[in-house]
Amino acid sequence: MKRLICLLLFCSSAVGADWQLPRLATGEPDLQGTWTSATITALERPRRFQSLVLTEEQATQWEQQNAGRFERIDEVPDGSLEAGQNVGGYNSFWMDPGTRVLRVRGEPRSSILTYPENGLLPFRLGARLKMYQFFLGGFDGPEQRPLGERCIVGFGSTGGPPMLPVLYNNHYQIAQSPGHVMILVEMNHDARIIRMDGQPLPTNMKPWLGDSLGHWDGDTLVVTTRNFNPGQSFRAALKHLIFLSPQAVVTERFTRINDAEIIYEFTVDDPDSYSDIWKGEMTLRQTQDSIYEYACHEGNYSLPGILRGARVQESDNEAE
């Protein structure tokens, strides 16, 4: 048995040593293809875990507990639903959050965050208050609703940066051309154009997803993004809740380590919202799936319904 294990380890090392990083005709590393970030691991660490790296037993147990979680929402009771009660949302057909724990270079991880070491975001009180205010209000007009709900950018921080996994549509397509790298985000078909060795936009131009400039550090693509649109400060999803001020700076690193994986690292520097920087690390896994058009809401019928419901609720409160 020991000889067999040694042989397997030797073969694995040999395969890794023989792998050659694919390159473009220009000599730059080839990051092109479709990649997925789907995982059950969230940005912050669950309280039940004390360390970043999990044991194999912990990872397996977590995956088993998660199995079937979303299918249970399809268990709709028989008969008519009572008016005014919660009618639910998407059924499980539309959900694809991932089934496996995040693994980085083979290590099972309890959180995407690698710093701070406690796996929690170092929010300043002011940033938390702004998020609470967002939750308490936001029904006076369409401009106050979340961007994903309005079909402007994807939910949460799926388009980034930093690019974080959400409930579904966790694919990214990377394309490279001389002077540019494009990342097409499956959710809401956001396309981030990274200008290589370019000049920053004027500070009064604050596009969705920010202004991204890239360069190569050896075989690693380094992307620095500034000038975020103020409307993109609040980013909420089931797996993360973050707030980035327009002054935030996000630095990303993309390193391809084999045919099937890109190590994606990021650092967020936002002194207005956080008492310290925070860092994360993920594995983008190659997939043969295709990215199809994301049409969002056809006509977005839900948005006027949300606002109309708020007016009815206000009227009922005034009558009382």
N, C-alpha and C positions, 0 to 999 in steps of 0.2 A: 504493500500500500504506500509506504514512504517513497519507494522508487517511482510509483505512478504519479504521486503528488509533485515530486521534484521534476519529473518529465513535463507535466502540464505547466508548471511555473516556467520552466525553461522555454517551452514552445510559445507561451504567452509573451515572454520577454523578447523572444526572437521576432515574433510578429510585430511587436511595437517598435523594435529597432529597425526593421526593414521598411516600415511605413515612410513614405515620402510625401511631404506637404505638397498638394497640387498647386500649381502656379498658373497665372495668366501669361499671355504672350509677353506682357510688359515685365514679368518677373515678380509681380506682387502676389501674395497668397490669394488663392481662390476660395472665397467664402460663399460663392453663389449656390443657390438651391433653396429648398423650402425646409424650414426648421420649426420645431414645436417646443413650447415651454410648459406644456400641460403637466401638472403635478399636484398632488394633494397637499404638499408643503406650502405654507403661506409665508408672507413677508416676515411677520413676527413669530416668535417662538411660543408655542402653547405652554401654559404654566406647568403642566405635568412633566415637561422635560427640563433637565438641568444643564444640559450641554448641547453644543452645536452638532456634534457627531453622535449619531445614534448607534446602538448595537444592532446587529442583524435581527435579533429577537424583537427589539422595540419596533424596528421598521416593518417587519412582517405583521406584528400585532396591529399596528396603526393601519396598514393597508387592509387587513381583514375587517377591522372595525368600520372602515370607510366604505367597503364593498356593499352595494345595495342601498346606500344612504339616499341617493337621489331617486331611485326607483320607487321608494316608499311614498313619494309625493303623488304617484299615480293612483294610490288607493283612495279613490273618491267614494264617499258613501252613496248608497243607493237613494233614489228619490230626488226631489227638487231641493235645491239649496235655498235656504232662507234669505229673503231680501235683506240687504244691508249688512250681511256677514261677509267674511273674507272668502272670496271665490278662488283664491290661489293665483299662481302665475304660470310660468312655463311648465309643461310636463317634461319628463326626463328625456324625451326624444331630442329636445333642443339643447341638452346640456352635455358638455364634454370637458369636465374640469380636470381630467386625469385620474388615474387609478394607482399610481406608484408614488412612493416617497422620492423627493429630489435626491439625486446622487451626483456628486461632483468628484470626478476622478475615482469613482467607485465607492466613495464614502456616503452613506445615507445621512441626510441632513434634517434637522428639526426645524430650521428656519432658513429663509433666503438671506436674512441679515447675518453678516459675519462680524459686524461691529456696529454698536457697542456689544460687548461680550455677553451681556444678559439677553440679547436677542430682541430688545424692545426699542422702539423709536424714542429718541430723547427730545420729546416735544417741549417747547416753551409754553407757558401758561397762555400767552396771547394767541398762539396758533390753535390751541385747544378751544379757546373761547370762540374764535372765528368759526370753527367747525360746528360747535354747538348752535351758534346763531344760524348757520346754514340749515341745520336740521329742523330748527324751530320755525323758520320762515320759509320763503321760497315759493309761495303760491299766489303772489300778486300778479304775475305775468310770465310769459314763456321764457323771458331772458333770465329768470331766476331759477329755472329748472336745471338739473344736471346736464352736462354736455352730451353724455351718452343717450339720455332720454330725448334730447333734441336732435340726435343724429349728426352732431358736428364732429366730435372725435369719439373714440371708443370709450367704453365704461372704464372706470378706475384709471390706472396708469398703463393700460395694455399697449398703447402707442408710445408711451414714455416721452422722453426718457425720465427715469429708468423704466424699461419695459418689464411689466410684471404680469403673471398669469391671472386670468379671471375665470368666469364660469364656463365660458365656451369660446370658440374662435381664437385659439392660442397659437396660430400658425404665423410665421413670418417668411416672406420671400426676399432674399437678398440678391441684388443685381449690381454688377460693377461695370463701369465704363471709365475711360481716361478722365481723371479729374473729379469723378463723382462715385458715390456708393448710395444706392437706393434701398430702403427697407420698406416693403409693402406689408402693412399690418392687416391681418385677416379681418379683425373687428373694425367695422365701419370704413374699410378700404382706405385707411390713412396711409399716405406715402411720405416717408421722411427722406428728404434729399440731403445727403451729407456732402459738403463741398470739401474736397481734399486740398490741403495747403492753401486755402482761400482766405479772404478777408472777411471780418464780421460785418453783418448788416448794420446800418445806422441804428443807434440805440432806441430811436422812436418807432422802429419796425419790430413788432413783437408777434411773430407768426404762431399759429397753433403748432405744438410740439417743439417750439423754440427754434433757435438758430444754431444748427449743428455744423461744426468744422472738424475735419478729420486729418490724421496723419499716421504714418507707419512708424512704430517703435520696434524695429526688427521685423518679426513676422506677426506682430500684434497690431490690429487696427485700434487706434485711440481716437475717441470722439468726445469733444467738449461742447456742451450745449448751454447757451445763455439766452437772455431776452425772451423769457416765456411770456405768453399771453396772460394777462391778469385773470381772464376768464377761466383759465385752466388750473388755477391754484388749488382748488378743492377737488380731490380725486378719490372717489369712493367705489368700492367693490366688496363682494363677500369676503375676499381674502386679504384685503388691505384697506386702510383708511389713512391717506396722507394729505399734507398741505404743503405746497411749495410757493414761496413768494416769487414775484417777478424778478427778484435779485438772485435767485438760486442758480447755482452752477452745478451741472451734472457731468461727470467724467465717466465714460464707458470704455471698456477694453474687450475686444473680440479676438480670441485666440483659438484657432482650429487645432485640435490635438489628435484627430484621426478622421477617417472618412465619414464617421457618423456623428461627431460631436464638436460643438464650439463651446469653449468656456466663456461665459459672459459675466464680466465683473463691472460693478459701478460704485461710484462714490458721490454722495450728495452733500454739497456744502451750501448751507442756507442758514446763516447766523440769525436772521430775522425770525425764523420759525423753530429752530432747534438749538439746544445748548451745546451740541457737538456735531461733528460730521457723522454720517452713517454710511455703511458699506454693505454691499450684497454680492452674492455669487450664485450663478445658476449654470445649468447645462442646457444648451439648445441642441436638441436631437434632430437629426435629419429624418424627414418623412417623405414618402412617395405620394402622399395625398396632394390634391390640387387645391388651390385657393379660388373659390368662386366669388362672383359678385355678391357683396353684402348690401342688400337694398334697404336695410333698416326698416322703419315703419312705412308701409305703403300709405302715403298720405298722412301718417302720424296721427291717426284718429284718437289715440289714447291721450295726447296732450291736451286738446280742448276738453276732453272728459275730466281730466284731473283738475283743470282750472274751474270748470263748471261745478264740479263737486265741492270745491272750496267755497264757491259763492253760495251754494245751497247751505253748506254748513254754517257760514257766517250769518245767513238769513235766519236759520233756525236758532242760533245763539242770540240774535237780536230779539227774536220773538219771545224768548224765555225771559 
